[in-house]
Amino acid sequence: MERFAHTFGVVHARPEQGHASQEPRTGTSVAIGFPLAALAALCAWLTLGPQQPLLPALGPVAALVLACAVYALFPLVRSQRSFMTFERPLLVLVGLVGGPVAGALGGIAIGLGDVEAVWRRRSTYAGLGMLEGIAAGFVGAAWRAGAISLVEAVALASALALAIGLGGFTIVGWVRRCLTRQVLGRALTLDAGELLVSTPLVYLLASSFSSAPVVTVLAAISWLVLVGAGMSALARQERRIEEIRRDQLRDLLTGALNRLGFEEAVAAAHARVLRGELPAAVLVIDLDSFRRFNEEHGHLGGDEALRHVTRRIVGALRPEDAVARWAGDELCVLSPRAGTLEVVERLAERVRAAVAGEPLSIEGQTCPVTISVGGTLLTEETSPDEAFDRADEALYLAKRRRNAVKILPPRRRAPKEAGEGLVPVPPRATLDGA
């Protein structure tokens, strides 16, 4: 089952960090709407007065429902935005052999099994699972009543689950403003492939349930063990690949992000801003009199100064903020959800003070270290390159005074009647240093 990986809503910045604490939340509508729709469908079925037991073979059905929760513990992370779980075939089986109530309980178990998610994501996918399980339960009730064959029931239940899941995936992507044809096509391919591969096994387990429910449960558990083992192996491999990738995005000297890593972080932050997140802060930092360290203490002294400054900057930031060595003695900071220029200025001042507040000791000699900081906001109206250039202009002004901070607003777009592009900015040589 293809899913979006990011949680719904945003994590608010801590007040002591000076970031804004109010931000639009998304996803509450689907987090509430899907479970309500499932409950309405279940209540409608119960109102019709079903002639069959609500939960046939209570013990085995309960074991299958529990297995649905365990399956949710083994997600396959496919990208930063999506992951895949493999409980849908089991959910179809639960609905077929246990009815709509069992299918609804299986969907709830899926939400409970997603232990690392916030309530919005858990509620959303639990609601979708309930709808899929209830639909399979309707088909299962028709099969047990003799209206359709088991082959028809398995095919129809799988098709309904696929349609409901894909429809829910589309709604969630639309709410989160990150749905594309490519994403939708990939979800359809993966989910359809999953059901096609598993349909024969679902048929065999459903056919054996009435005569040997315990055997069916044991087979489902064995299926679970195999999937879990495979997912664990894939997870270990992906973690290793991710570790290698992170190493490639790190600066070997300071341990901060390198230029490529920072560009990726800024691009991701800008994408979140375009989806409604508060503007991010972009800081460009330069060590004052860095040449002196190299002249007086050699290149090893300069390297130690860079490591010292990087450590002090990292200590002044939040865990989600990014620090990078851009080039030479120039560092960059990306701080998501800054919101206003006042917050950017407080952040830059905190970084400057953190570096100036602790001198560097080289070969027993105490050496004061200061930095100059320029900053601006990364907004939906500015590209990452434009924001970085603006922060670099602010740094040029701060360098005139040294051990200083200068924040500039994002560069205004030219009016449409004036043509595309940016409002011209005077060259650095003519900028006012005030």
N, C-alpha and C positions, 0 to 999 in steps of 0.2 A: 504494500500500500504506500504509494508515493505521498510524502507529506512535506509541508514547509517546516523548516527546522527552527527558525527564529521564533522566540516567544512573542505573544501578542502584547502590545503595550511596551513601555520603555521603563528602564530602571532610572529612577530620579537621582540626580546628583545630590551628594550630601551637602547640606547647607553650609557646613564649615569650609567646604572647598570653594564657596563663592559662586557656584553655578546655580542657574535657575532651577526651581523645583517644580514648575508647572509645564506640562507638555501634553499635547493631545494624545489620547490613547486610542488604539485601534484594536479591533477584534472582539470587543465585548458583545457586539450584536450577534456574531456567529457563535460565540461561546455560550450564549444564552439561548439563541434561536434554535440551534440543532437539537439540544436535549429536549426543549419544549416540543418541537415537532415530533420527536420520537415518542415522547410521553403521550401526545395527542393521538398518534397512530395506535399505540398500545391500548389506550383507553377506549378508542373506537372499536378495536377488536374485542376487548373484554365486554363491552356493552352489547355486542351482538349475541352474547351468550354462547361461547364455544362449547361444543359437545364433547371435546377431548379433554384429558387432564391438562392442567396448566403446566405442570412440570413432570412429564413421564420419566421414569427411571431416575429419581431424584439424585441418588448418589453418583452414578456415572455422569449425568449431565452437569452436576456441580463440579466434578473433577475436570470436565472439559472447559467449563467456564473459568476455573482457576488457571488452566493452561493458557487461556487467552491472555490473562494478566502477565504470565511468565513470558510469553512471546514478545510482549511489548518491551521487555527488558533488553532485547537484543536488536537495537536499531542498526541499520547500515547507513552511516553518514556518507552521503554522495557529494555534497558540496556545502559551502557555507550557508546556503539557503534551504537545503532540502535533505531529507533522509528517507529511508525506506524501512518498513517493518513487514513481517511475513505472517501476521495473524489472520488475514482475511479468509484464507481457505478453512482454517479451523473455525472461524466465526460462522462461515456458511454451514459447516458441519453441525455446529451447535444449534443453529436455527432449524436445520432440517430435522434433526432427531429430537430436539427438545421443544420446538415451538417458538412462538413470538416472545413469550416471557423469558425463556432461556436465551434467545438471541439478544434481547435487551440487556439482560444481565451480562452476557459476553461483551457487549459494547461498553458497559460500565467498567468491566474488568480491564479492558484495554486502556481506558483513561487512568485507572488506578495504577496500572503497570508502568505508565510513563512518569516515573518517580522524579525525574530531574526537571520537569517542566513546571511553569507557573500554572495557576488554575485556568487561565484562559485557554491555553493550548490543550490541557488535559480535558477540559469540558468540551471544547470544540470537537476533538477527535473521539471522545467518548460518545458524544451525540451522534456523530457520523456512524460510529460502530453500532450504536443502538439501532439506527435506521436500517443499516445493512442487515443486522441480525434479525430484526423484526420482519423485514422483507423475506429473508430466507425462512423465517418461521411461518409466514403465511403460505409459502410454497410447500414447506414441510407438512403443514396441516392438510393441504390438499392431497399430498402424496399419501399420507397415512389414512386419509379418508377414501383412498382408491380412485380419486378423480384423475390423477396423472401417474405416469410410471416414474420410477426412480431416476432413470436416465433423463427424462424431461425435467424432473424436479431439480436435479443437480445442475443441468444446463441453465434452467430459468433462474434459479437462485444465484448462480455465479454471475449471470448477466445483470440481474438486478443489483447485486452488490457492486459490480463494476460501474454501472451507471450512477448509482448513488454516490459512490466514492469519488468518481470523476467529477460529478456535479458539485459535490462539497469542496473538492480541491479547487475547482474553478471559482467558486464563491469566495473561498479564503484568499486565493491569489488576487482576486479583484478588490477585496477589502484591504489587503496589504499593499496594493498598488505595485505588485511585482509579477503579474501574470503576463506571459508572452506565449505566442503560438508554439515556440520551440519548447518551452517548459510544459505546456499542455500536451503537446505531442509525445514528449518523453514520458510523461506520467501515464498516458494512455498505453503506450507500448509496454512499459514495465508492468503495469497492473494487469493488462490483458495476458502478457506472457506468464506472469505468476499464476493466474487462474488456469490457463491452458495446461501448464505443466502439472498443477496439483489436482485438476479435476478427476482424473482416474483414481487417485488415492482417496479423494473425498467420496467418490462413488463406492469404493470397496469398504470404507469405514462405515458409511451410512447403511449399506446393505447388511453388514454384520452386526449392527448395533442391536437390533431387536432380538436376535438369537444369542449373541455373546457380547453384551455391553462392556463387560470387564476387559475382554480382548480388545475391543475398540479403543477403550481408554488407554490401555497399555501401548497400543500401536501409536496413538496420538502422542503419548509421552515420549516414545522412541523417536518419533518424528521431531518432537521438540528438542530432544537431546542432540540429534543430528544437526538441526538448524542452529542450535546454540553453539555447538562446537565449530561449525563453519563460520558463524558470525564472529566468534571470538578470534579465530585465525585471521579473518579479514580485518578485524579491528586492530589486531597487533600489527599486521602489515601496513595498514593505513597510518597508524601512529608512527611507525618507523619512517614511512614516506614523508609524513608531516614534519617529523624531527629533522630530516635531511633538508626539507624545503625551508624550514625556519633557519637552519644554519646558513643556507645560501642567502638569506635576507638579513643577516647580521653582520655588523662591522667587527672584524677580528680584534681590533685594538681595544675598543671601548665596550663591546657587547651590546651596544645600541643597534637599532635598525640601520641598514645601509640605505643608499639612495633608492634602490629598487623597492626595498621593503617600505620605506616611507611613502613612496608614490602609490603603492598599493593601498596603504592605510588611508591616505588622503582620498583616493578614489572611492574606497568603500564608505568613508565618512560623508563624502559629497552625495553618494547615492542615497544614504539615509536622510540627508538634509532634503533632497528632492522629494522623498516620500513623506516629509512632514516633520522630521526631527529638527530641534533647534540648531541654529548655526554653530559651527565648530570654531575654535580658536586655532590660529596658525601663528607660531612664533618662529622667528629666525634669530639665532644667537651667535655672537662672535666673541672669542676670547680677546680681551684687551691686552695689547703688547705681547702677543704670543711669540713674536720673534725673539723677545728678550729671553724667554725660557730656553729656546734652542741655542742662543748665543752664550748664555751663562752656564747652562747645565747640559748642553748637547741635546741630541734628538731624543735620548732616553728621558731627559727632563721634560721635554715637550710632550712626549707620549704620556708621562705620568700626569702632567697637567690636564691633558684631555680626559684621561680616565677619572681624575679627581672631579673635574667639572661635571662630567656625565653622571657620576654617582650622586653628586649634590643635587643636580636637576631631577633625577629620577626620584630621589627622596622627597622632593617638594611636590610631586604630582600624585594623581590618583592611579590605581592599577590599570584602568582602562585608557589612560593617556599614553601616547606614543612618543618616544624620543629617538632621534636618528642623527647620525653623523653624515652631514650632507657632502662636505668636501673640506679637506684640510682641517682648519680649526673652526669651521662653521657647523653648528648644530641646529636641529629643528625640533619643534614640539607641536604635536597635534592633540588638542583637548576637545573631545566631543561635547556637544550640548552646552557650549558656553553661553550662547544667547545674545549677549550684549557686549558692547565695547568696554563698558565699565568692568565687566567680569574678566575680559581679556586683559585689561590693564592690571587688575589685582593679581591675576595669575602670573603675568610677566614680572611684576614687582616681587612676588613671592619667590620666583625662580632666581631673580637677580640677587635678592637678599640672602637666599640659601647659599649661593656661591660665595658672595662677599663675606658671609659670616664665619667662614672657616678657612684659614690660610692653608697653603700646601707646604708640607715639610719635605725638602729634598736634600739628602746628604747632611741631615742635621741642621739645615738652614731653613728658616721660616720665610716663605714667599707668599705675599698676598696675591690673590687671584680675583679678578673682577671680569664681568661680562657686560656687553651691551646687547639689548633685546629690542627687536622690532616685531610688531604684531598687527594682525587684522582679523576679520571674521571671514570664514568660508560659508557663503550663503548660497541659496538656490539661484541667485542672479549672477554669481561669479563662478568661473571655472577654477579648478585647483591651480592651474598655472597662473591665472590672474591673481588669486589670493596670495600665492607665494611671492610673485613679483611685488605686490603691494607691501607685504611684510618685509621684503628686502629693502624697499624704499624707506620704510620706517626705521630699519636697522641702520641705514646710512645716516639718518638724522641723529639717532641715538649715539652713533660712533663719534660724532662731533664733540660730545661731552664726556664719553666713556663712563662706564659703570652707571648706565642710564637706561631708561625705558622710553620708547616712543611707540604709540599706537595710532594707526591711521584707519579711518573708515574704509570699507570696500569701495573701490573705484566705481563711480556712477556710470551707468550705461548712457550712451548718447541717445537723444530723442530720435524716434523713427524718422521724422522728417529731415533729420541731419545725417541720415545714412547709418549703416551698421557700424559696429565697432565700439570703442571705448572713448570716453572723453579724454582729449590729450592732456598729458601731465608734463610739467616743465622738466627738463633734464636735471640730473642730480646737482650739477654745478650751480644751478640757480634756485634750488630749493631753500626755503627758509628753515633755519635750524632751530627756531623757537619751539 
